[in-house]
Amino acid sequence: MESYLKDLEREFGSRFISRGEIIDQYSSSPYLVSPVLSKMGKRILGVVVAEDIDDIKNLLRFCDANRIPLLARGAGTSTIGQVLPITPCIVLDIQRLNKTLEYDKYLRVSPGVKVLTALNYLRKRGKELQVYPSSFYISTLGGYIAGGDVGIGSYQYGYHFDHDGVRRLTVLGTTGTYELKGKETLAVSQAAGTTGVIAEAELSVVDYEDWRDQLIRVDEVEGVVKLLKRLEEDRPRIRRITLEDYETLSLIAKGRINPGKWNVIVSSTKSFGEEVDMRFLDELAFAAIYVTMSKLTGFSRYFYEVRLLSLESFLKVVTQVKMALGSKVLVHGDVMTLRGETVVYTVFISERENFEVIDSIMLKEGIPFEIHSLVVNDRVDEEFRLELMRKYKEIVDPHNILNPGKLRV
């Protein structure tokens, strides 16, 4: 292996880095707070910081010829182990591939473009992305396309790749360059880089509107569900809906807001309740909530689990969990639309030992899901998308060097 590393140094010069502190940095996933997943990381062999597409092609060719695993990485903000190395590998850093940022009906970007940069660029033109991650202030678009699925805007549009959100992708594999359009892009979206390295993307955009955050306090879980059903009538005018129990919002708001027992925060152009400044919630949506809460709670054995719950299941499960654990469990929910149905991305946060109670309630209600898994198959909820990923994996990466172990084929 040492001779291979010397070959990489000759090939890439200073763009290949193997210093100890860099190895340490890229051998971890800094936003991974799962106590299960974080123990699975392995020490990497080195890092290639790509300056252009030719660097990626050359590295793909080298790693494939020598059967060395390769892990593409953007800003490393994944909370689900997408960029956690689980085998000794070379990491490909794509952050310097950020030169393309063009808008003409659609947004065309390089993979290293930061989400925040793209949002600022679009908003000057009266536009914004359909859906974008809560880590928008630090994440790259390439990493979000390859590893993410939901985010701000999911109440209107569902997953970021729904509603033609990802229109076209240029993907580099060990066997060549591929142009994917329409449904074909689902082979790469959420595939954690296992089906190719994104070289360019074309994304759909929507008109930017002056969304106002409004707080509606509710006494019981049943009242929350009834309210969510009423809000479905105004879905086109609602950008996002966030749910917080008293304990969660109290920790997040830090005295800036007087929480109710249950709190429904609606971002809309229509008036629904008390207008409040909740901009701080932008960075706490979806997966970001359990990263942030790991720092705010006093739990000695911090643990979390996530479920996508229908409104009916949300009512049944959360009612039982709160009856059993009360203030010992924190509940956060991001409301989204999935295949036309309102579902709640529900996060439970508590001491680890309390999850025996929570899991027993889940099992009784027949709700399987595993957030503490590195495998794409355990996260993708449509078989046809998995079939596309498997199909393109065989075409683009027949020797399975791209992020191996993350996609069961």
C-alpha positions as semicolon CSV with decimal commas, in nm:
position;residue;x (nm);y (nm);z (nm)
1;M;0,000;0,000;0,000
2;E;0,290;0,237;0,070
3;S;0,399;0,225;-0,295
4;Y;0,046;0,323;-0,402
5;L;0,056;0,626;-0,175
6;K;0,388;0,734;-0,326
7;D;0,233;0,696;-0,670
8;L;-0,052;0,923;-0,561
9;E;0,193;1,181;-0,435
10;R;0,376;1,176;-0,770
11;E;0,043;1,201;-0,958
12;F;-0,122;1,477;-0,757
13;G;0,166;1,656;-0,586
14;S;0,052;1,885;-0,305
15;R;-0,311;1,797;-0,380
16;F;-0,247;1,459;-0,214
17;I;-0,227;1,496;0,164
18;S;-0,129;1,228;0,415
19;R;-0,030;1,433;0,718
20;G;-0,150;1,293;1,050
21;E;-0,381;1,580;1,146
22;I;-0,551;1,569;0,803
23;I;-0,591;1,191;0,827
24;D;-0,754;1,240;1,169
25;Q;-0,987;1,508;1,034
26;Y;-1,113;1,309;0,736
27;S;-1,133;0,979;0,925
28;S;-1,433;1,109;1,118
29;S;-1,771;1,256;1,036
30;P;-1,792;1,571;1,251
31;Y;-2,172;1,602;1,256
32;L;-2,234;1,236;1,328
33;V;-2,376;1,217;1,680
34;S;-2,516;0,864;1,670
35;P;-2,334;0,667;1,941
36;V;-2,389;0,357;1,725
37;L;-2,256;0,485;1,392
38;S;-1,969;0,691;1,529
39;K;-1,794;0,374;1,649
40;M;-1,778;0,228;1,297
41;G;-1,522;0,465;1,142
42;K;-1,184;0,351;1,008
43;R;-0,861;0,545;0,957
44;I;-0,822;0,666;0,598
45;L;-0,510;0,637;0,382
46;G;-0,496;0,993;0,249
47;V;-0,686;1,281;0,088
48;V;-0,688;1,413;-0,268
49;V;-0,818;1,770;-0,292
50;A;-0,952;1,792;-0,647
51;E;-0,891;2,115;-0,837
52;D;-1,082;2,014;-1,150
53;I;-1,273;1,731;-1,318
54;D;-0,952;1,579;-1,454
55;D;-0,830;1,525;-1,097
56;I;-1,145;1,323;-1,025
57;K;-1,112;1,118;-1,344
58;N;-0,745;1,044;-1,276
59;L;-0,813;0,942;-0,917
60;L;-1,102;0,719;-1,020
61;R;-0,880;0,551;-1,277
62;F;-0,598;0,501;-1,025
63;C;-0,817;0,367;-0,744
64;D;-1,006;0,132;-0,975
65;A;-0,689;-0,010;-1,127
66;N;-0,545;-0,077;-0,780
67;R;-0,880;-0,169;-0,615
68;I;-0,843;0,102;-0,351
69;P;-1,173;0,221;-0,196
70;L;-1,261;0,584;-0,269
71;L;-1,492;0,809;-0,068
72;A;-1,611;1,141;-0,218
73;R;-1,672;1,413;0,039
74;G;-1,797;1,772;0,036
75;A;-1,821;1,973;0,357
76;G;-1,869;1,656;0,566
77;T;-2,198;1,768;0,725
78;S;-2,381;1,436;0,691
79;T;-2,542;1,317;1,015
80;I;-2,618;0,967;0,885
81;G;-2,272;0,831;0,811
82;Q;-2,263;0,912;0,439
83;V;-1,901;1,033;0,461
84;L;-1,788;0,809;0,747
85;P;-1,509;0,580;0,614
86;I;-1,585;0,222;0,714
87;T;-1,282;0,080;0,534
88;P;-0,931;0,221;0,478
89;C;-0,972;0,442;0,172
90;I;-0,870;0,751;-0,019
91;V;-1,097;1,051;0,042
92;L;-1,176;1,275;-0,254
93;D;-1,246;1,631;-0,136
94;I;-1,462;1,812;-0,395
95;Q;-1,504;2,148;-0,218
96;R;-1,280;2,337;-0,462
97;L;-1,504;2,234;-0,751
98;N;-1,723;2,539;-0,696
99;K;-1,674;2,749;-1,008
100;T;-2,006;2,687;-1,186
101;L;-2,307;2,881;-1,055
102;E;-2,544;2,985;-1,334
103;Y;-2,917;3,054;-1,350
104;D;-3,127;3,054;-1,666
105;K;-3,468;2,906;-1,581
106;Y;-3,279;2,635;-1,386
107;L;-2,975;2,646;-1,159
108;R;-2,655;2,485;-1,289
109;V;-2,387;2,421;-1,028
110;S;-2,059;2,246;-0,958
111;P;-2,076;1,997;-0,667
112;G;-1,859;2,206;-0,433
113;V;-2,089;2,511;-0,441
114;K;-2,215;2,583;-0,089
115;V;-2,593;2,575;-0,046
116;L;-2,583;2,919;0,117
117;T;-2,390;3,062;-0,179
118;A;-2,652;2,925;-0,417
119;L;-2,939;3,061;-0,205
120;N;-2,786;3,409;-0,190
121;Y;-2,727;3,402;-0,565
122;L;-3,086;3,294;-0,637
123;R;-3,252;3,534;-0,394
124;K;-3,091;3,830;-0,570
125;R;-3,289;3,706;-0,870
126;G;-3,615;3,651;-0,679
127;K;-3,572;3,273;-0,666
128;E;-3,474;2,997;-0,424
129;L;-3,425;2,621;-0,421
130;Q;-3,737;2,406;-0,390
131;V;-3,590;2,219;-0,094
132;Y;-3,262;2,277;0,088
133;P;-3,099;2,128;0,398
134;S;-3,096;2,274;0,747
135;S;-2,717;2,265;0,719
136;F;-2,743;2,516;0,431
137;Y;-2,495;2,753;0,594
138;I;-2,209;2,500;0,570
139;S;-2,305;2,215;0,336
140;T;-2,233;2,171;-0,035
141;L;-2,495;2,100;-0,299
142;G;-2,310;1,793;-0,425
143;G;-2,310;1,642;-0,078
144;Y;-2,677;1,726;-0,026
145;I;-2,785;1,571;-0,355
146;A;-2,582;1,256;-0,293
147;G;-2,671;1,210;0,072
148;G;-2,978;1,411;0,167
149;D;-3,347;1,378;0,098
150;V;-3,553;1,628;0,301
151;G;-3,513;1,984;0,426
152;I;-3,670;2,328;0,432
153;G;-3,944;2,327;0,170
154;S;-4,033;1,959;0,211
155;Y;-4,386;2,047;0,323
156;Q;-4,449;2,188;-0,024
157;Y;-4,234;1,957;-0,235
158;G;-4,141;1,644;-0,040
159;Y;-3,792;1,507;-0,102
160;H;-3,545;1,740;-0,275
161;F;-3,547;1,510;-0,578
162;D;-3,928;1,498;-0,609
163;H;-4,118;1,728;-0,847
164;D;-3,824;1,723;-1,089
165;G;-3,607;1,890;-0,824
166;V;-3,292;1,738;-0,973
167;R;-3,327;1,775;-1,348
168;R;-2,988;1,660;-1,472
169;L;-2,664;1,520;-1,330
170;T;-2,321;1,469;-1,481
171;V;-2,171;1,173;-1,295
172;L;-1,818;1,033;-1,305
173;G;-1,759;0,664;-1,247
174;T;-1,470;0,422;-1,289
175;T;-1,605;0,328;-1,632
176;G;-1,662;0,678;-1,770
177;T;-1,881;0,990;-1,763
178;Y;-2,259;0,966;-1,756
179;E;-2,536;1,219;-1,820
180;L;-2,850;1,138;-1,622
181;K;-3,180;1,316;-1,676
182;G;-3,523;1,305;-1,514
183;K;-3,596;0,982;-1,326
184;E;-3,247;0,852;-1,401
185;T;-3,105;1,103;-1,150
186;L;-3,271;0,900;-0,873
187;A;-2,988;0,651;-0,918
188;V;-2,754;0,909;-0,764
189;S;-2,975;1,119;-0,536
190;Q;-2,947;0,983;-0,180
191;A;-2,705;0,708;-0,293
192;A;-2,418;0,837;-0,075
193;G;-2,174;0,854;-0,365
194;T;-2,190;0,479;-0,424
195;T;-2,313;0,522;-0,783
196;G;-2,070;0,788;-0,902
197;V;-1,916;1,125;-0,821
198;I;-2,133;1,424;-0,914
199;A;-1,949;1,662;-1,149
200;E;-2,237;1,898;-1,225
201;A;-2,608;1,935;-1,143
202;E;-2,907;2,119;-1,283
203;L;-3,173;2,197;-1,021
204;S;-3,527;2,334;-1,029
205;V;-3,599;2,662;-0,850
206;V;-3,912;2,841;-0,726
207;D;-4,010;3,202;-0,667
208;Y;-3,879;3,349;-0,342
209;E;-4,157;3,477;-0,115
210;D;-4,163;3,664;0,215
211;W;-4,246;3,373;0,443
212;R;-4,340;3,475;0,798
213;D;-4,294;3,245;1,097
214;Q;-4,601;3,208;1,317
215;L;-4,647;3,024;1,645
216;I;-4,963;2,832;1,731
217;R;-4,976;2,686;2,083
218;V;-5,177;2,365;2,132
219;D;-5,263;2,180;2,452
220;E;-5,272;1,819;2,334
221;V;-5,122;1,596;2,063
222;E;-5,471;1,535;1,925
223;G;-5,509;1,910;1,872
224;V;-5,177;1,920;1,684
225;V;-5,297;1,651;1,442
226;K;-5,632;1,822;1,386
227;L;-5,451;2,148;1,310
228;L;-5,216;1,977;1,064
229;K;-5,514;1,830;0,878
230;R;-5,668;2,177;0,847
231;L;-5,340;2,325;0,722
232;E;-5,332;2,080;0,432
233;E;-5,586;2,302;0,254
234;D;-5,324;2,579;0,237
235;R;-5,022;2,365;0,147
236;P;-4,916;2,583;-0,153
237;R;-4,895;2,886;0,077
238;I;-4,699;2,715;0,355
239;R;-4,324;2,678;0,318
240;R;-4,266;2,466;0,625
241;I;-4,419;2,343;0,951
242;T;-4,218;2,252;1,260
243;L;-4,349;2,087;1,579
244;E;-4,189;2,117;1,922
245;D;-4,300;1,997;2,262
246;Y;-4,259;2,235;2,556
247;E;-3,927;2,089;2,667
248;T;-3,763;2,107;2,324
249;L;-3,871;2,461;2,238
250;S;-3,772;2,584;2,585
251;L;-3,417;2,463;2,529
252;I;-3,395;2,594;2,173
253;A;-3,560;2,934;2,228
254;K;-3,359;3,017;2,543
255;G;-3,621;3,257;2,677
256;R;-3,689;3,432;2,346
257;I;-4,037;3,275;2,321
258;N;-4,297;3,158;2,572
259;P;-4,371;2,798;2,464
260;G;-4,701;2,614;2,494
261;K;-4,737;2,248;2,582
262;W;-4,721;2,177;2,210
263;N;-4,600;2,430;1,954
264;V;-4,678;2,437;1,582
265;I;-4,454;2,681;1,395
266;V;-4,587;2,766;1,049
267;S;-4,389;2,957;0,789
268;S;-4,641;3,104;0,546
269;T;-4,753;3,408;0,348
270;K;-5,095;3,364;0,508
271;S;-5,182;3,462;0,865
272;F;-5,234;3,165;1,099
273;G;-5,116;3,275;1,443
274;E;-4,879;3,491;1,643
275;E;-4,597;3,618;1,423
276;V;-4,260;3,546;1,584
277;D;-3,894;3,566;1,487
278;M;-3,801;3,201;1,448
279;R;-3,513;3,236;1,204
280;F;-3,295;3,041;1,443
281;L;-3,506;2,734;1,358
282;D;-3,369;2,733;1,002
283;E;-3,055;2,568;1,132
284;L;-3,246;2,322;1,352
285;A;-3,468;2,147;1,100
286;F;-3,463;1,774;1,031
287;A;-3,131;1,604;1,113
288;A;-2,974;1,923;1,249
289;I;-3,201;1,903;1,552
290;Y;-3,032;1,601;1,705
291;V;-2,686;1,747;1,646
292;T;-2,787;2,071;1,818
293;M;-2,975;1,901;2,101
294;S;-2,676;1,682;2,178
295;K;-2,511;2,004;2,298
296;L;-2,815;2,154;2,476
297;T;-2,958;1,867;2,676
298;G;-2,821;1,745;3,007
299;F;-2,863;1,379;2,915
300;S;-2,561;1,180;3,031
301;R;-2,624;0,904;2,772
302;Y;-2,768;1,114;2,490
303;F;-2,954;0,912;2,229
304;Y;-3,207;0,978;1,954
305;E;-3,426;0,795;1,708
306;V;-3,623;0,917;1,408
307;R;-3,943;0,790;1,249
308;L;-4,144;0,903;0,949
309;L;-4,496;0,890;1,093
310;S;-4,833;0,940;0,932
311;L;-5,060;1,176;1,122
312;E;-5,250;0,881;1,266
313;S;-4,929;0,708;1,378
314;F;-4,788;1,034;1,515
315;L;-5,095;1,072;1,735
316;K;-5,080;0,712;1,863
317;V;-4,704;0,689;1,915
318;V;-4,633;1,033;2,062
319;T;-4,932;1,010;2,299
320;Q;-4,803;0,679;2,436
321;V;-4,439;0,791;2,453
322;K;-4,530;1,107;2,645
323;M;-4,759;0,915;2,880
324;A;-4,474;0,674;2,956
325;L;-4,183;0,920;2,981
326;G;-4,328;1,271;3,014
327;S;-4,059;1,540;3,019
328;K;-3,784;1,274;3,010
329;V;-3,824;1,258;2,632
330;L;-3,798;1,552;2,392
331;V;-4,007;1,547;2,074
332;H;-3,936;1,747;1,761
333;G;-4,119;1,713;1,429
334;D;-4,070;1,847;1,077
335;V;-4,388;1,812;0,874
336;M;-4,339;1,710;0,512
337;T;-4,534;1,580;0,215
338;L;-4,450;1,234;0,092
339;R;-4,632;1,099;-0,214
340;G;-4,922;1,335;-0,142
341;E;-4,956;1,239;0,225
342;T;-4,867;1,456;0,523
343;V;-4,603;1,282;0,734
344;V;-4,401;1,394;1,034
345;Y;-4,025;1,346;1,049
346;T;-4,040;1,277;1,421
347;V;-3,731;1,293;1,641
348;F;-3,727;1,141;1,989
349;I;-3,439;1,250;2,216
350;S;-3,373;1,105;2,561
351;E;-3,140;0,901;2,777
352;R;-3,041;0,582;2,599
353;E;-3,211;0,351;2,850
354;N;-3,551;0,511;2,778
355;F;-3,548;0,382;2,422
356;E;-3,652;0,035;2,534
357;V;-3,988;0,193;2,616
358;I;-3,997;0,399;2,296
359;D;-3,899;0,105;2,073
360;S;-4,159;-0,123;2,234
361;I;-4,429;0,132;2,148
362;M;-4,297;0,153;1,790
363;L;-4,298;-0,223;1,747
364;K;-4,649;-0,250;1,888
365;E;-4,765;0,002;1,629
366;G;-4,579;-0,182;1,351
367;I;-4,337;0,101;1,266
368;P;-3,993;-0,029;1,165
369;F;-3,714;0,213;1,072
370;E;-3,347;0,229;1,158
371;I;-3,170;0,563;1,169
372;H;-2,858;0,406;1,320
373;S;-2,754;0,237;0,997
374;L;-2,488;0,330;0,744
375;V;-2,660;0,145;0,461
376;V;-2,852;0,333;0,193
377;N;-3,100;0,045;0,161
378;D;-3,222;0,104;0,516
379;R;-3,306;0,464;0,436
380;V;-3,446;0,465;0,082
381;D;-3,819;0,394;0,108
382;E;-3,905;0,311;-0,255
383;E;-3,791;-0,014;-0,414
384;F;-3,776;0,129;-0,766
385;R;-3,518;0,384;-0,653
386;L;-3,307;0,111;-0,494
387;E;-3,330;-0,089;-0,816
388;L;-3,202;0,213;-1,011
389;M;-2,912;0,251;-0,767
390;R;-2,821;-0,117;-0,797
391;K;-2,842;-0,099;-1,176
392;Y;-2,616;0,205;-1,205
393;K;-2,375;0,071;-0,945
394;E;-2,299;-0,221;-1,175
395;I;-2,254;0,011;-1,472
396;V;-2,062;0,297;-1,311
397;D;-1,858;0,109;-1,049
398;P;-1,838;-0,265;-1,130
399;H;-1,547;-0,324;-0,889
400;N;-1,729;-0,156;-0,598
401;I;-1,460;0,091;-0,497
402;L;-1,695;0,389;-0,446
403;N;-1,793;0,416;-0,077
404;P;-1,811;0,037;-0,041
405;G;-2,039;-0,108;0,224
406;K;-2,299;0,171;0,197
407;L;-2,520;0,009;-0,072
408;R;-2,627;-0,354;-0,058
409;V;-2,638;-0,487;-0,413
